[in-house]
Amino acid sequence: MEVHDPVSAILTQKDRQIWTIAPDATVYEALELMARKKIGALIVLGADGTVGLFSERDYARKVILKGRSSKEATVSEVMTSPAETIPPDTSVREAMSMMTESRVRHLPVISENRELLGMVSIGDLVKWIITSQEQVIEQLHSYIAGAS
């Protein structure tokens, strides 16, 4: 595990289920699904594939703060579109940099032929980096202990 590993390596260790919602679903339906699955964002899938991303931030900023009804507003009205996406060969470091610069917490991973492969969150990336650093520290401890 290293920061230059591709995000596809993270996807192999995650639950393979990809949670999506239709653009015409209500915001309330999206929130119910997110609460049930304990996730912070959903990929919005239309007839032509990924059309956007709906997150807790979208709800807070585009529904609650605007006094809209989550049972009446549709996901397509408040989703972030187009969603920023990354190919599976993007490094963990590049994905972290992109999230930081774009101020997003989720990135759908999409192949060259536009197939949705999964999604990585800021939490996934942080966990990967911490585990990578722990492995380096353990290797250094082993090296030092063996060298003495």
N, C-alpha and C positions, 0 to 999 in steps of 0.2 A: 504494500500500500504506500503510494507516494502521491504528492500533489500534482505530478505530471501524468498520473494515470488517467485514462479516459473515463468520462462519466458512465460509459457503458459498463464499466467494472462495478460501479455503484448499483446500477440497475440489476445486475446479476445477483446481488445480495438482498435486494428488496423484494417485498411481496410483488408478484407479477401482475396483480390486479391494477388496472388503470381506471380510475374513477372519472366518468365523464357525465355531461348533462347536455340536453338539447337546448338550442338558443331560445325556443319558445316556451320552455319551462318557466314557472314562476320563481322569483327569488326565494320565496318561502320553501318551495320544493328543493331548491339547491341547498339552502341552509339546513333543512331536515337531513338530507343526504350527508352533508359535511359533518353534522353533529353525530349521526349514526356511525360514520366511518372514522370519526376523530381525525379529520383532515382539515387543512386550512384553505384549500383551493380545489377547483374542479376545472378540467379541460372542457371547453365548450366545443362540441362536435356538430357540424352541420353536414349537409349532403356532400360537400366538397372537402370534408376533412376538418382539421382544426381551424376554427374561426375565431377563437378567443380564449380567455381565461377568466374565470370568476373566482374572486378571493374574498376573504373576510374584509380586506381593505376596500374592495369595491362596494360591499354592503355598507360599511361604516360611512364611507365618503359620498356615495351616490344614492343611497336609499335613506338611511337614518338622518344624516345631516341635511338632506333636502326635504325631509318630511314626507317621503313617499311610502306607499304601502307595499310591504314585501309580498303580500298575497295578490297584488294586482300588477306590480312591475314584473317584466320578463327579464330573464338573464341577458338576452341580447341588448336590452336597453341600458344595462349598467356594466356589462363585462368590459374587460380591457381587451381591445382589439386594434390591430392584430396583436396576438400574444408573441412575446419574444420567445424564440425557440433556439435550440442548439442541436447540432448533429452529435451522434454518439461518440465520435472521436475527439470531442472537445475535452481538454484537460480539466481536472478538478480546479486547478489554479485559474484557468481562463474562465470557467463557469463562475467561480467565486468573484472574480474581478468584474465580470459582466453584471452579476447581481448587485454588487456594490455600486457600480457606476449607474446602473439603470434604476436602482432602488426598488428591486423586485425580490420576492422571496421564493418564487417557484419558476422553473423553466421546463416546459415540455421538451422532450427529446424526440426528434423526428429524423428518420433516415432520408437518404438521397431521393428515394422514390416516394417521399411524403408519408411514409408509414409511421404512425404514432407508436413509439417504443416504450414510453413511460414518462415519468416526470421526476425531476430532482428538486429538493427543497434546500433552503439554506441550512436546515438542520442536518440533512444528509451529507452535505459538503463539510460542515464543521465536524461531524462525527468521523468522517473519512480522514480529515486532516489531523484530528487529535489521535486517532488510532495509528496513523502514519508516524507521528512524532513519538508516541509511546514505543513503537517498534524500534525506531532509531535509538532512543534512550536505552532500551533493553540491549540492543546490539553493542552499544558503547560500554554499558556495564559489563557485559560478557567479555568484551575485548580487554577492558581494563583489568578485570578479575583474572583473566587468562594470562595477561602480560606480567602480572606481579609475581 
